[in-house]
Amino acid sequence: MVFTEIYDPVPGEGSVVTSLLTEEHGKTRLTVTAKYPSLEIRDFVINTGMEKGAAISYDHLEQVAMELQNR
């Protein structure tokens, strides 16, 4: 899945995010890559603390996937 992510405090057109799901040893691996229009914008986003928020979101996604698997 490829989409454009716009983070309101960041100037510009946003980042292009690619999410790739692959099977690995019977499990699903999610690889997410974000491409920013410049190093300055990338660094700005990193310095917002978004890494912690993303980790929380991925933990919740894992919980939902496990619940669906157990149905």
BASERO-695078 format. One record per residue: x, y, z of N, C-alpha, C, O in turn; chain. Coordinates in steps of 0.2 Angstrom, whole numbers, plus 5000, padded with zeros to 4 digits. Layout:
N
(rec (X Y Z) (X Y Z) (X Y Z) (X Y Z) A)
...
***
This chain:
71
(rec (5004 4994 5000) (5000 5000 5000) (5005 5006 5000) (5009 5006 5004) A)
(rec (5003 5011 4996) (5007 5017 4995) (5002 5023 4996) (4997 5023 4993) A)
(rec (5004 5028 5001) (4999 5033 5002) (5003 5039 5004) (5009 5039 5005) A)
(rec (5000 5045 5003) (5004 5051 5005) (5001 5053 5012) (4995 5053 5013) A)
(rec (5006 5054 5016) (5004 5056 5023) (5006 5064 5024) (5011 5066 5023) A)
(rec (5001 5067 5027) (5001 5074 5028) (5001 5075 5035) (4996 5074 5038) A)
(rec (5006 5078 5038) (5007 5079 5045) (5006 5087 5046) (5011 5090 5044) A)
(rec (5001 5089 5049) (4999 5097 5049) (5004 5101 5050) (5005 5106 5047) A)
(rec (5008 5100 5056) (5013 5105 5058) (5019 5105 5053) (5023 5110 5053) A)
(rec (5020 5100 5048) (5025 5100 5043) (5024 5104 5037) (5019 5102 5034) A)
(rec (5028 5108 5035) (5026 5112 5029) (5028 5107 5023) (5031 5102 5023) A)
(rec (5024 5109 5017) (5026 5105 5011) (5020 5100 5009) (5014 5101 5012) A)
(rec (5021 5096 5005) (5016 5091 5002) (5016 5085 5005) (5011 5081 5003) A)
(rec (5019 5084 5011) (5019 5077 5014) (5024 5072 5012) (5028 5074 5008) A)
(rec (5023 5066 5015) (5028 5061 5014) (5025 5055 5010) (5018 5054 5011) A)
(rec (5028 5052 5006) (5026 5046 5003) (5027 5040 5007) (5033 5038 5009) A)
(rec (5022 5036 5010) (5023 5030 5014) (5021 5024 5010) (5016 5023 5007) A)
(rec (5026 5019 5011) (5025 5013 5008) (5024 5007 5013) (5029 5007 5017) A)
(rec (5019 5004 5014) (5018 4998 5018) (5018 4992 5015) (5014 4991 5010) A)
(rec (5023 4987 5016) (5023 4981 5013) (5022 4975 5018) (5026 4975 5023) A)
(rec (5018 4971 5016) (5017 4965 5020) (5020 4959 5017) (5018 4957 5011) A)
(rec (5024 4955 5020) (5027 4949 5018) (5026 4943 5023) (5026 4944 5029) A)
(rec (5027 4937 5020) (5026 4931 5024) (5033 4929 5026) (5038 4929 5022) A)
(rec (5035 4928 5032) (5041 4926 5034) (5041 4921 5040) (5039 4922 5046) A)
(rec (5043 4915 5038) (5042 4909 5043) (5036 4908 5046) (5035 4907 5052) A)
(rec (5030 4909 5042) (5024 4908 5045) (5021 4914 5048) (5015 4913 5051) A)
(rec (5024 4919 5048) (5021 4925 5051) (5022 4931 5046) (5025 4931 5041) A)
(rec (5018 4936 5048) (5018 4942 5043) (5022 4947 5046) (5022 4949 5052) A)
(rec (5026 4950 5041) (5031 4956 5043) (5028 4962 5039) (5026 4962 5033) A)
(rec (5028 4967 5043) (5026 4974 5040) (5032 4978 5040) (5035 4979 5045) A)
(rec (5033 4980 5034) (5039 4985 5033) (5036 4992 5031) (5033 4992 5025) A)
(rec (5037 4997 5034) (5035 5004 5033) (5041 5008 5031) (5045 5009 5035) A)
(rec (5040 5011 5025) (5045 5016 5023) (5042 5023 5022) (5037 5023 5018) A)
(rec (5045 5028 5024) (5042 5035 5023) (5048 5039 5019) (5053 5039 5022) A)
(rec (5046 5042 5014) (5051 5046 5010) (5048 5053 5011) (5043 5055 5009) A)
(rec (5053 5057 5013) (5051 5064 5015) (5055 5069 5009) (5060 5066 5006) A)
(rec (5052 5074 5008) (5054 5079 5002) (5061 5082 5004) (5065 5084 4999) A)
(rec (5063 5082 5010) (5070 5084 5012) (5073 5081 5018) (5069 5079 5022) A)
(rec (5079 5082 5019) (5082 5079 5026) (5079 5084 5032) (5078 5081 5037) A)
(rec (5078 5090 5030) (5076 5095 5035) (5069 5093 5038) (5068 5093 5044) A)
(rec (5065 5091 5033) (5058 5089 5035) (5058 5082 5039) (5054 5081 5043) A)
(rec (5062 5078 5036) (5063 5071 5039) (5065 5072 5047) (5062 5069 5051) A)
(rec (5070 5076 5048) (5073 5077 5054) (5068 5081 5059) (5067 5079 5065) A)
(rec (5064 5085 5056) (5058 5089 5060) (5053 5083 5062) (5051 5084 5068) A)
(rec (5051 5079 5058) (5046 5074 5060) (5049 5069 5065) (5046 5068 5070) A)
(rec (5055 5067 5064) (5058 5063 5069) (5059 5066 5076) (5058 5063 5081) A)
(rec (5060 5072 5076) (5061 5076 5082) (5054 5078 5086) (5054 5080 5091) A)
(rec (5048 5076 5083) (5042 5077 5086) (5040 5071 5091) (5035 5072 5094) A)
(rec (5044 5066 5091) (5042 5060 5095) (5038 5056 5092) (5035 5051 5095) A)
(rec (5037 5056 5085) (5032 5052 5082) (5034 5045 5082) (5030 5040 5081) A)
(rec (5040 5043 5083) (5042 5036 5084) (5039 5032 5089) (5037 5027 5089) A)
(rec (5038 5036 5095) (5034 5033 5101) (5027 5031 5099) (5024 5026 5100) A)
(rec (5024 5036 5096) (5017 5036 5094) (5016 5030 5089) (5011 5026 5089) A)
(rec (5020 5030 5084) (5020 5024 5079) (5021 5018 5082) (5017 5013 5080) A)
(rec (5025 5017 5087) (5026 5010 5090) (5020 5008 5094) (5018 5002 5094) A)
(rec (5017 5013 5097) (5011 5012 5101) (5005 5009 5096) (5002 5004 5097) A)
(rec (5005 5013 5090) (5000 5011 5085) (5001 5004 5082) (4997 5000 5081) A)
(rec (5008 5002 5081) (5009 4995 5079) (5008 4990 5084) (5006 4984 5082) A)
(rec (5009 4992 5090) (5007 4987 5096) (5000 4985 5096) (4998 4980 5097) A)
(rec (4996 4991 5095) (4989 4990 5094) (4987 4986 5088) (4982 4981 5089) A)
(rec (4990 4987 5083) (4988 4983 5077) (4990 4976 5078) (4986 4971 5076) A)
(rec (4995 4974 5081) (4997 4967 5083) (4992 4964 5087) (4990 4958 5086) A)
(rec (4989 4968 5092) (4984 4965 5097) (4978 4964 5093) (4974 4958 5094) A)
(rec (4976 4968 5088) (4970 4967 5084) (4971 4961 5080) (4966 4957 5079) A)
(rec (4976 4960 5076) (4978 4954 5072) (4977 4948 5076) (4975 4943 5074) A)
(rec (4980 4948 5082) (4980 4942 5086) (4973 4940 5088) (4971 4934 5088) A)
(rec (4969 4945 5090) (4962 4944 5092) (4958 4941 5086) (4954 4937 5087) A)
(rec (4959 4944 5080) (4956 4941 5074) (4958 4934 5072) (4954 4930 5070) A)
(rec (4964 4932 5073) (4967 4926 5072) (4964 4921 5077) (4963 4915 5075) A)
(rec (4962 4923 5083) (4959 4918 5088) (4952 4917 5087) (4949 4914 5091) A)
(rec (4948 4920 5083) (4941 4920 5082) (4939 4913 5079) (4933 4912 5078) A)
***
